[in-house]
Amino acid sequence: MVAKISIGSSLYGALAYNGEKMNREEGLVLGANKIILPADGQIDIARMVENFNLFMPKMGKTKKPVLHISLNPHPDDKLTEQQYEIIAREYMDKLGFGEQPFIIYKHMDIDRHHIHIVTVNVNEQGKRLNQDFLYRRSKKITTELEEKYNLHKAQREKISPDTPIRKVDPSGDIKRQVANSVKMVGMRYKFQTIGEYNAILSLYNVRCEQTDGRVNGREYHGLVYFATDDSGKTIATPFKASRLGKFASRTAIDGRFERTKVKIDVVPTKRKVADVIAVATDKADFIAKLKARNIDVVLRYTDEGRIYGVTFIDHNTMNVLNGSRLGKEFSANAINERFNNPADMPTDTPDVAIPIVAPTVEPIPEDTGSDNQSQTDTAQNTKTSDSQQHSTNVQSQSTVTQSVSDFGDYDLPIPGLDLFQQGQSFNPDEEEFRRRMQRKKKRGPRHRF
């Protein structure tokens, strides 16, 4: 049996979380101590809070008086509701919280049924209960309960360098899966922007968004994680980084950006991509050949099918690289021209559909990693007179627009984050490119006379 203990400040939040499970018929109340439960089973959260407050001082110094505990038996342990309640009460007694007010819930939202206990760690005099070695004592108690009730010995899942990262399975524990994916991606891969971070997360059906705002006069900068399906649609209520662990926080990820800047070597990946792009017959062949070399390609499209972003994920070097980091010939515009507009490519080089020209050495800004900077000027300088019409088309195309929303693919409430505004999560140059296209579509094409 695995016990997880969360210490917080919001009693209402802990009760509301369990209340949501009950509203979705994924949870029920097994019992309570010193809390009056309604006879009809309809739990009023506000009334439950009042019940708890009767046993808590009006004023106190304890900033985090709430304990939210989950007890997770092994999946092979099939327990009755009465057995769950007995185990929960005995656990609370041994932990020293048996005389505290608490509510016991059973959750059935995943195949592995488990119980949640909400209680407080201050007594009626306002004194905080003993929390010394709380987690160590909890582990000892669960071991004793396993032996007493002949339960399987359940251990926390250990994450090692060889642990495979899997896509989120909607039928499993989504929060745990998202946390494991985020943790392992952060341990293994090197990335320098939130866009690159999202590219690698997307392989495992996870997305990350930045949140910025002010709380009690203080600036707040955080991250929120979403579980998605294969098409990128959100499938569950989003998770604040604090619910997953410190490794998922804005501070941890920003630190990862800074540390990896000096560690990434783009040469091995660039060499492989250049070899493949020179012989690839089409986009599918390009992707397949890179996949054979253990490199994934994440392409981002406008609604009209134009490629506006490309990221290469090299599983050999564990580097995540926006296309422009490898060079302009690997940027989103170049890849789009190579595979989406093959008729526009020069016809005098049939063996190589896109010329691989050594790019001018230019410093790459450390804080962006954009793979979507406009190629219009370059196109105008390099096109010959017999392709002047194509140059005009390229110039118009760079400003063609469409309606694409940064956050249009989900519309879920984010509990506890209504004070925050979601910040930028993709490459700024990509978004600028899309805005230019939006403006042009509204105005219509320009005609020169």
GIGI-V224980 format. One record per residue. N is the residue number from 0. RES is the residue in one letter. SS is DSSP state (H for helix, E for strand, C for the rest). PHI is phi as a letter, one per 20 degrees, with the letter a starting at -180 (none if undefined). BURIAL is # if it has 24 or more other ideal C-beta (glycine too) atoms within 12 Angstrom, else .. Layout:
BEGIN
n:N res:RES ss:SS phi:PHI burial:BURIAL
n:N res:RES ss:SS phi:PHI burial:BURIAL
END
This chain:
BEGIN
n:0 res:M ss:C phi:none burial:#
n:1 res:V ss:E phi:d burial:#
n:2 res:A ss:E phi:d burial:#
n:3 res:K ss:E phi:d burial:#
n:4 res:I ss:E phi:d burial:#
n:5 res:S ss:E phi:d burial:#
n:6 res:I ss:E phi:d burial:#
n:7 res:G ss:E phi:b burial:#
n:8 res:S ss:C phi:d burial:.
n:9 res:S ss:C phi:d burial:#
n:10 res:L ss:H phi:f burial:#
n:11 res:Y ss:H phi:f burial:#
n:12 res:G ss:H phi:f burial:#
n:13 res:A ss:H phi:f burial:#
n:14 res:L ss:H phi:f burial:#
n:15 res:A ss:H phi:f burial:#
n:16 res:Y ss:H phi:g burial:#
n:17 res:N ss:H phi:f burial:#
n:18 res:G ss:H phi:f burial:#
n:19 res:E ss:H phi:f burial:#
n:20 res:K ss:H phi:f burial:#
n:21 res:M ss:H phi:f burial:#
n:22 res:N ss:H phi:f burial:.
n:23 res:R ss:C phi:e burial:.
n:24 res:E ss:C phi:l burial:.
n:25 res:E ss:C phi:d burial:.
n:26 res:G ss:E phi:b burial:#
n:27 res:L ss:E phi:b burial:#
n:28 res:V ss:E phi:e burial:#
n:29 res:L ss:E phi:e burial:#
n:30 res:G ss:E phi:r burial:#
n:31 res:A ss:E phi:b burial:#
n:32 res:N ss:E phi:c burial:#
n:33 res:K ss:C phi:m burial:#
n:34 res:I ss:C phi:c burial:#
n:35 res:I ss:C phi:e burial:.
n:36 res:L ss:C phi:e burial:#
n:37 res:P ss:C phi:f burial:.
n:38 res:A ss:C phi:f burial:.
n:39 res:D ss:C phi:e burial:.
n:40 res:G ss:C phi:m burial:.
n:41 res:Q ss:C phi:e burial:.
n:42 res:I ss:C phi:e burial:#
n:43 res:D ss:C phi:e burial:.
n:44 res:I ss:H phi:f burial:#
n:45 res:A ss:H phi:g burial:.
n:46 res:R ss:H phi:f burial:.
n:47 res:M ss:H phi:f burial:#
n:48 res:V ss:H phi:f burial:#
n:49 res:E ss:H phi:f burial:.
n:50 res:N ss:H phi:f burial:#
n:51 res:F ss:H phi:f burial:#
n:52 res:N ss:H phi:f burial:#
n:53 res:L ss:C phi:f burial:.
n:54 res:F ss:C phi:d burial:#
n:55 res:M ss:C phi:c burial:#
n:56 res:P ss:C phi:f burial:.
n:57 res:K ss:C phi:f burial:.
n:58 res:M ss:C phi:c burial:.
n:59 res:G ss:C phi:a burial:.
n:60 res:K ss:C phi:e burial:.
n:61 res:T ss:C phi:f burial:#
n:62 res:K ss:C phi:e burial:.
n:63 res:K ss:C phi:c burial:.
n:64 res:P ss:C phi:e burial:#
n:65 res:V ss:E phi:d burial:#
n:66 res:L ss:E phi:d burial:#
n:67 res:H ss:E phi:c burial:#
n:68 res:I ss:E phi:d burial:#
n:69 res:S ss:E phi:c burial:#
n:70 res:L ss:E phi:d burial:#
n:71 res:N ss:E phi:c burial:#
n:72 res:P ss:C phi:f burial:#
n:73 res:H ss:C phi:f burial:.
n:74 res:P ss:C phi:g burial:.
n:75 res:D ss:C phi:e burial:.
n:76 res:D ss:C phi:e burial:#
n:77 res:K ss:C phi:d burial:.
n:78 res:L ss:C phi:d burial:#
n:79 res:T ss:C phi:e burial:.
n:80 res:E ss:H phi:f burial:.
n:81 res:Q ss:H phi:f burial:.
n:82 res:Q ss:H phi:f burial:#
n:83 res:Y ss:H phi:g burial:#
n:84 res:E ss:H phi:f burial:#
n:85 res:I ss:H phi:f burial:.
n:86 res:I ss:H phi:f burial:#
n:87 res:A ss:H phi:f burial:#
n:88 res:R ss:H phi:f burial:#
n:89 res:E ss:H phi:f burial:#
n:90 res:Y ss:H phi:f burial:#
n:91 res:M ss:H phi:f burial:#
n:92 res:D ss:H phi:f burial:.
n:93 res:K ss:H phi:f burial:.
n:94 res:L ss:H phi:f burial:#
n:95 res:G ss:C phi:n burial:.
n:96 res:F ss:C phi:d burial:#
n:97 res:G ss:C phi:f burial:.
n:98 res:E ss:C phi:e burial:.
n:99 res:Q ss:C phi:e burial:#
n:100 res:P ss:C phi:f burial:#
n:101 res:F ss:E phi:b burial:#
n:102 res:I ss:E phi:c burial:#
n:103 res:I ss:E phi:d burial:#
n:104 res:Y ss:E phi:d burial:#
n:105 res:K ss:E phi:d burial:#
n:106 res:H ss:E phi:d burial:#
n:107 res:M ss:C phi:c burial:.
n:108 res:D ss:C phi:f burial:#
n:109 res:I ss:C phi:c burial:.
n:110 res:D ss:C phi:g burial:.
n:111 res:R ss:C phi:e burial:#
n:112 res:H ss:C phi:f burial:#
n:113 res:H ss:E phi:b burial:#
n:114 res:I ss:E phi:c burial:#
n:115 res:H ss:E phi:c burial:#
n:116 res:I ss:E phi:c burial:#
n:117 res:V ss:E phi:d burial:#
n:118 res:T ss:E phi:b burial:#
n:119 res:V ss:E phi:c burial:#
n:120 res:N ss:C phi:d burial:#
n:121 res:V ss:E phi:c burial:#
n:122 res:N ss:C phi:e burial:.
n:123 res:E ss:C phi:f burial:.
n:124 res:Q ss:C phi:e burial:.
n:125 res:G ss:C phi:n burial:.
n:126 res:K ss:C phi:e burial:.
n:127 res:R ss:E phi:f burial:#
n:128 res:L ss:C phi:f burial:#
n:129 res:N ss:C phi:f burial:.
n:130 res:Q ss:C phi:d burial:.
n:131 res:D ss:C phi:f burial:.
n:132 res:F ss:C phi:l burial:.
n:133 res:L ss:H phi:g burial:#
n:134 res:Y ss:H phi:f burial:.
n:135 res:R ss:H phi:f burial:.
n:136 res:R ss:H phi:f burial:.
n:137 res:S ss:H phi:f burial:#
n:138 res:K ss:H phi:f burial:#
n:139 res:K ss:H phi:f burial:.
n:140 res:I ss:H phi:f burial:#
n:141 res:T ss:H phi:f burial:#
n:142 res:T ss:H phi:f burial:.
n:143 res:E ss:H phi:f burial:.
n:144 res:L ss:H phi:f burial:#
n:145 res:E ss:H phi:f burial:#
n:146 res:E ss:H phi:f burial:.
n:147 res:K ss:H phi:f burial:.
n:148 res:Y ss:C phi:d burial:#
n:149 res:N ss:C phi:l burial:.
n:150 res:L ss:C phi:e burial:#
n:151 res:H ss:C phi:f burial:.
n:152 res:K ss:C phi:e burial:.
n:153 res:A ss:C phi:d burial:#
n:154 res:Q ss:C phi:c burial:.
n:155 res:R ss:C phi:f burial:.
n:156 res:E ss:C phi:f burial:.
n:157 res:K ss:C phi:e burial:.
n:158 res:I ss:C phi:d burial:.
n:159 res:S ss:C phi:d burial:.
n:160 res:P ss:C phi:g burial:.
n:161 res:D ss:C phi:e burial:.
n:162 res:T ss:C phi:f burial:.
n:163 res:P ss:C phi:f burial:.
n:164 res:I ss:C phi:e burial:#
n:165 res:R ss:C phi:d burial:.
n:166 res:K ss:C phi:f burial:.
n:167 res:V ss:C phi:f burial:#
n:168 res:D ss:C phi:e burial:.
n:169 res:P ss:C phi:g burial:.
n:170 res:S ss:C phi:e burial:.
n:171 res:G ss:C phi:d burial:#
n:172 res:D ss:C phi:f burial:#
n:173 res:I ss:H phi:f burial:#
n:174 res:K ss:H phi:g burial:#
n:175 res:R ss:H phi:f burial:#
n:176 res:Q ss:H phi:f burial:#
n:177 res:V ss:H phi:f burial:#
n:178 res:A ss:H phi:f burial:#
n:179 res:N ss:H phi:f burial:#
n:180 res:S ss:H phi:f burial:#
n:181 res:V ss:H phi:f burial:#
n:182 res:K ss:H phi:f burial:#
n:183 res:M ss:H phi:f burial:#
n:184 res:V ss:H phi:f burial:#
n:185 res:G ss:H phi:f burial:#
n:186 res:M ss:H phi:f burial:.
n:187 res:R ss:H phi:d burial:#
n:188 res:Y ss:C phi:d burial:#
n:189 res:K ss:E phi:d burial:#
n:190 res:F ss:C phi:b burial:#
n:191 res:Q ss:C phi:c burial:#
n:192 res:T ss:C phi:c burial:#
n:193 res:I ss:H phi:f burial:#
n:194 res:G ss:H phi:f burial:#
n:195 res:E ss:H phi:f burial:#
n:196 res:Y ss:H phi:f burial:#
n:197 res:N ss:H phi:f burial:#
n:198 res:A ss:H phi:f burial:#
n:199 res:I ss:H phi:f burial:#
n:200 res:L ss:H phi:f burial:#
n:201 res:S ss:H phi:f burial:#
n:202 res:L ss:C phi:f burial:#
n:203 res:Y ss:C phi:d burial:#
n:204 res:N ss:C phi:m burial:#
n:205 res:V ss:E phi:c burial:#
n:206 res:R ss:E phi:c burial:#
n:207 res:C ss:E phi:c burial:#
n:208 res:E ss:E phi:c burial:#
n:209 res:Q ss:E phi:e burial:#
n:210 res:T ss:E phi:c burial:#
n:211 res:D ss:E phi:c burial:.
n:212 res:G ss:E phi:a burial:.
n:213 res:R ss:E phi:c burial:.
n:214 res:V ss:E phi:c burial:.
n:215 res:N ss:C phi:l burial:.
n:216 res:G ss:C phi:n burial:.
n:217 res:R ss:E phi:d burial:.
n:218 res:E ss:E phi:f burial:.
n:219 res:Y ss:E phi:c burial:#
n:220 res:H ss:E phi:c burial:#
n:221 res:G ss:E phi:c burial:#
n:222 res:L ss:E phi:c burial:#
n:223 res:V ss:E phi:c burial:#
n:224 res:Y ss:E phi:d burial:#
n:225 res:F ss:E phi:c burial:#
n:226 res:A ss:E phi:e burial:#
n:227 res:T ss:E phi:c burial:#
n:228 res:D ss:C phi:e burial:.
n:229 res:D ss:C phi:f burial:.
n:230 res:S ss:C phi:e burial:.
n:231 res:G ss:C phi:n burial:.
n:232 res:K ss:C phi:f burial:.
n:233 res:T ss:E phi:f burial:#
n:234 res:I ss:C phi:d burial:#
n:235 res:A ss:C phi:b burial:#
n:236 res:T ss:C phi:f burial:#
n:237 res:P ss:C phi:f burial:#
n:238 res:F ss:E phi:d burial:#
n:239 res:K ss:E phi:f burial:#
n:240 res:A ss:H phi:g burial:#
n:241 res:S ss:H phi:f burial:#
n:242 res:R ss:H phi:f burial:#
n:243 res:L ss:H phi:e burial:#
n:244 res:G ss:C phi:q burial:#
n:245 res:K ss:H phi:f burial:.
n:246 res:F ss:H phi:f burial:#
n:247 res:A ss:H phi:e burial:#
n:248 res:S ss:C phi:f burial:#
n:249 res:R ss:H phi:f burial:#
n:250 res:T ss:H phi:f burial:.
n:251 res:A ss:H phi:f burial:#
n:252 res:I ss:H phi:f burial:#
n:253 res:D ss:H phi:f burial:#
n:254 res:G ss:H phi:f burial:.
n:255 res:R ss:H phi:f burial:#
n:256 res:F ss:H phi:g burial:#
n:257 res:E ss:H phi:f burial:.
n:258 res:R ss:H phi:f burial:.
n:259 res:T ss:H phi:e burial:#
n:260 res:K ss:C phi:g burial:#
n:261 res:V ss:C phi:e burial:.
n:262 res:K ss:C phi:d burial:.
n:263 res:I ss:C phi:e burial:#
n:264 res:D ss:C phi:d burial:.
n:265 res:V ss:C phi:e burial:#
n:266 res:V ss:H phi:g burial:.
n:267 res:P ss:H phi:g burial:.
n:268 res:T ss:H phi:f burial:#
n:269 res:K ss:H phi:f burial:#
n:270 res:R ss:H phi:f burial:.
n:271 res:K ss:H phi:f burial:#
n:272 res:V ss:H phi:f burial:#
n:273 res:A ss:H phi:f burial:#
n:274 res:D ss:H phi:f burial:.
n:275 res:V ss:H phi:f burial:#
n:276 res:I ss:H phi:f burial:#
n:277 res:A ss:H phi:f burial:#
n:278 res:V ss:H phi:d burial:.
n:279 res:A ss:C phi:f burial:#
n:280 res:T ss:C phi:e burial:.
n:281 res:D ss:C phi:b burial:.
n:282 res:K ss:H phi:f burial:#
n:283 res:A ss:H phi:f burial:.
n:284 res:D ss:H phi:f burial:.
n:285 res:F ss:H phi:f burial:#
n:286 res:I ss:H phi:f burial:#
n:287 res:A ss:H phi:f burial:.
n:288 res:K ss:H phi:f burial:#
n:289 res:L ss:H phi:f burial:#
n:290 res:K ss:H phi:g burial:.
n:291 res:A ss:H phi:f burial:.
n:292 res:R ss:C phi:e burial:#
n:293 res:N ss:C phi:m burial:.
n:294 res:I ss:E phi:c burial:#
n:295 res:D ss:E phi:e burial:#
n:296 res:V ss:E phi:d burial:#
n:297 res:V ss:E phi:d burial:#
n:298 res:L ss:E phi:d burial:#
n:299 res:R ss:E phi:d burial:#
n:300 res:Y ss:E phi:d burial:.
n:301 res:T ss:C phi:f burial:#
n:302 res:D ss:C phi:f burial:.
n:303 res:E ss:C phi:e burial:.
n:304 res:G ss:C phi:n burial:.
n:305 res:R ss:C phi:e burial:#
n:306 res:I ss:E phi:f burial:#
n:307 res:Y ss:E phi:d burial:#
n:308 res:G ss:E phi:b burial:#
n:309 res:V ss:E phi:b burial:#
n:310 res:T ss:E phi:c burial:#
n:311 res:F ss:E phi:d burial:#
n:312 res:I ss:E phi:d burial:#
n:313 res:D ss:E phi:e burial:#
n:314 res:H ss:C phi:f burial:#
n:315 res:N ss:C phi:e burial:.
n:316 res:T ss:C phi:e burial:#
n:317 res:M ss:C phi:m burial:#
n:318 res:N ss:E phi:d burial:#
n:319 res:V ss:E phi:d burial:#
n:320 res:L ss:E phi:c burial:#
n:321 res:N ss:E phi:f burial:#
n:322 res:G ss:H phi:g burial:#
n:323 res:S ss:H phi:f burial:#
n:324 res:R ss:H phi:f burial:#
n:325 res:L ss:H phi:e burial:#
n:326 res:G ss:C phi:q burial:#
n:327 res:K ss:H phi:f burial:#
n:328 res:E ss:H phi:f burial:#
n:329 res:F ss:H phi:d burial:#
n:330 res:S ss:C phi:f burial:#
n:331 res:A ss:H phi:f burial:#
n:332 res:N ss:H phi:f burial:#
n:333 res:A ss:H phi:f burial:#
n:334 res:I ss:H phi:f burial:#
n:335 res:N ss:H phi:f burial:#
n:336 res:E ss:H phi:f burial:#
n:337 res:R ss:H phi:f burial:#
n:338 res:F ss:H phi:d burial:#
n:339 res:N ss:H phi:e burial:#
n:340 res:N ss:C phi:c burial:#
n:341 res:P ss:H phi:f burial:.
n:342 res:A ss:H phi:f burial:.
n:343 res:D ss:H phi:e burial:.
n:344 res:M ss:C phi:f burial:.
n:345 res:P ss:C phi:g burial:.
n:346 res:T ss:C phi:e burial:.
n:347 res:D ss:C phi:e burial:.
n:348 res:T ss:C phi:c burial:.
n:349 res:P ss:C phi:f burial:.
n:350 res:D ss:C phi:e burial:.
n:351 res:V ss:C phi:c burial:.
n:352 res:A ss:C phi:f burial:#
n:353 res:I ss:C phi:c burial:#
n:354 res:P ss:C phi:f burial:.
n:355 res:I ss:C phi:e burial:#
n:356 res:V ss:C phi:d burial:.
n:357 res:A ss:C phi:f burial:.
n:358 res:P ss:C phi:f burial:.
n:359 res:T ss:C phi:f burial:.
n:360 res:V ss:C phi:f burial:.
n:361 res:E ss:C phi:c burial:.
n:362 res:P ss:C phi:f burial:.
n:363 res:I ss:C phi:e burial:#
n:364 res:P ss:C phi:g burial:.
n:365 res:E ss:C phi:f burial:.
n:366 res:D ss:C phi:e burial:.
n:367 res:T ss:C phi:c burial:#
n:368 res:G ss:C phi:m burial:#
n:369 res:S ss:C phi:f burial:#
n:370 res:D ss:C phi:d burial:#
n:371 res:N ss:C phi:c burial:#
n:372 res:Q ss:C phi:f burial:#
n:373 res:S ss:C phi:f burial:#
n:374 res:Q ss:C phi:d burial:#
n:375 res:T ss:H phi:f burial:#
n:376 res:D ss:H phi:f burial:.
n:377 res:T ss:H phi:f burial:#
n:378 res:A ss:H phi:f burial:#
n:379 res:Q ss:H phi:f burial:.
n:380 res:N ss:H phi:e burial:.
n:381 res:T ss:H phi:d burial:.
n:382 res:K ss:C phi:f burial:#
n:383 res:T ss:C phi:e burial:.
n:384 res:S ss:H phi:f burial:.
n:385 res:D ss:H phi:f burial:.
n:386 res:S ss:H phi:c burial:.
n:387 res:Q ss:H phi:f burial:.
n:388 res:Q ss:H phi:f burial:.
n:389 res:H ss:H phi:f burial:#
n:390 res:S ss:H phi:f burial:#
n:391 res:T ss:H phi:f burial:.
n:392 res:N ss:H phi:f burial:.
n:393 res:V ss:H phi:f burial:#
n:394 res:Q ss:H phi:f burial:#
n:395 res:S ss:H phi:f burial:#
n:396 res:Q ss:H phi:f burial:#
n:397 res:S ss:C phi:f burial:#
n:398 res:T ss:C phi:d burial:#
n:399 res:V ss:C phi:f burial:#
n:400 res:T ss:C phi:c burial:#
n:401 res:Q ss:C phi:a burial:#
n:402 res:S ss:C phi:e burial:.
n:403 res:V ss:C phi:c burial:#
n:404 res:S ss:C phi:e burial:.
n:405 res:D ss:C phi:g burial:#
n:406 res:F ss:C phi:c burial:#
n:407 res:G ss:C phi:e burial:.
n:408 res:D ss:C phi:e burial:.
n:409 res:Y ss:C phi:b burial:#
n:410 res:D ss:C phi:b burial:.
n:411 res:L ss:C phi:d burial:.
n:412 res:P ss:C phi:f burial:.
n:413 res:I ss:C phi:d burial:#
n:414 res:P ss:C phi:g burial:.
n:415 res:G ss:C phi:n burial:#
n:416 res:L ss:C phi:d burial:#
n:417 res:D ss:C phi:f burial:.
n:418 res:L ss:C phi:e burial:.
n:419 res:F ss:E phi:d burial:#
n:420 res:Q ss:E phi:d burial:.
n:421 res:Q ss:E phi:f burial:#
n:422 res:G ss:C phi:e burial:#
n:423 res:Q ss:C phi:f burial:#
n:424 res:S ss:C phi:c burial:#
n:425 res:F ss:C phi:d burial:#
n:426 res:N ss:C phi:f burial:#
n:427 res:P ss:H phi:f burial:#
n:428 res:D ss:H phi:f burial:#
n:429 res:E ss:H phi:f burial:#
n:430 res:E ss:H phi:f burial:#
n:431 res:E ss:H phi:f burial:.
n:432 res:F ss:H phi:f burial:#
n:433 res:R ss:H phi:f burial:#
n:434 res:R ss:H phi:f burial:#
n:435 res:R ss:H phi:f burial:#
n:436 res:M ss:H phi:f burial:#
n:437 res:Q ss:H phi:f burial:.
n:438 res:R ss:H phi:f burial:.
n:439 res:K ss:H phi:f burial:.
n:440 res:K ss:H phi:f burial:.
n:441 res:K ss:H phi:f burial:.
n:442 res:R ss:H phi:e burial:.
n:443 res:G ss:C phi:n burial:.
n:444 res:P ss:C phi:f burial:.
n:445 res:R ss:C phi:e burial:.
n:446 res:H ss:C phi:d burial:.
n:447 res:R ss:C phi:e burial:.
n:448 res:F ss:C phi:d burial:.
END
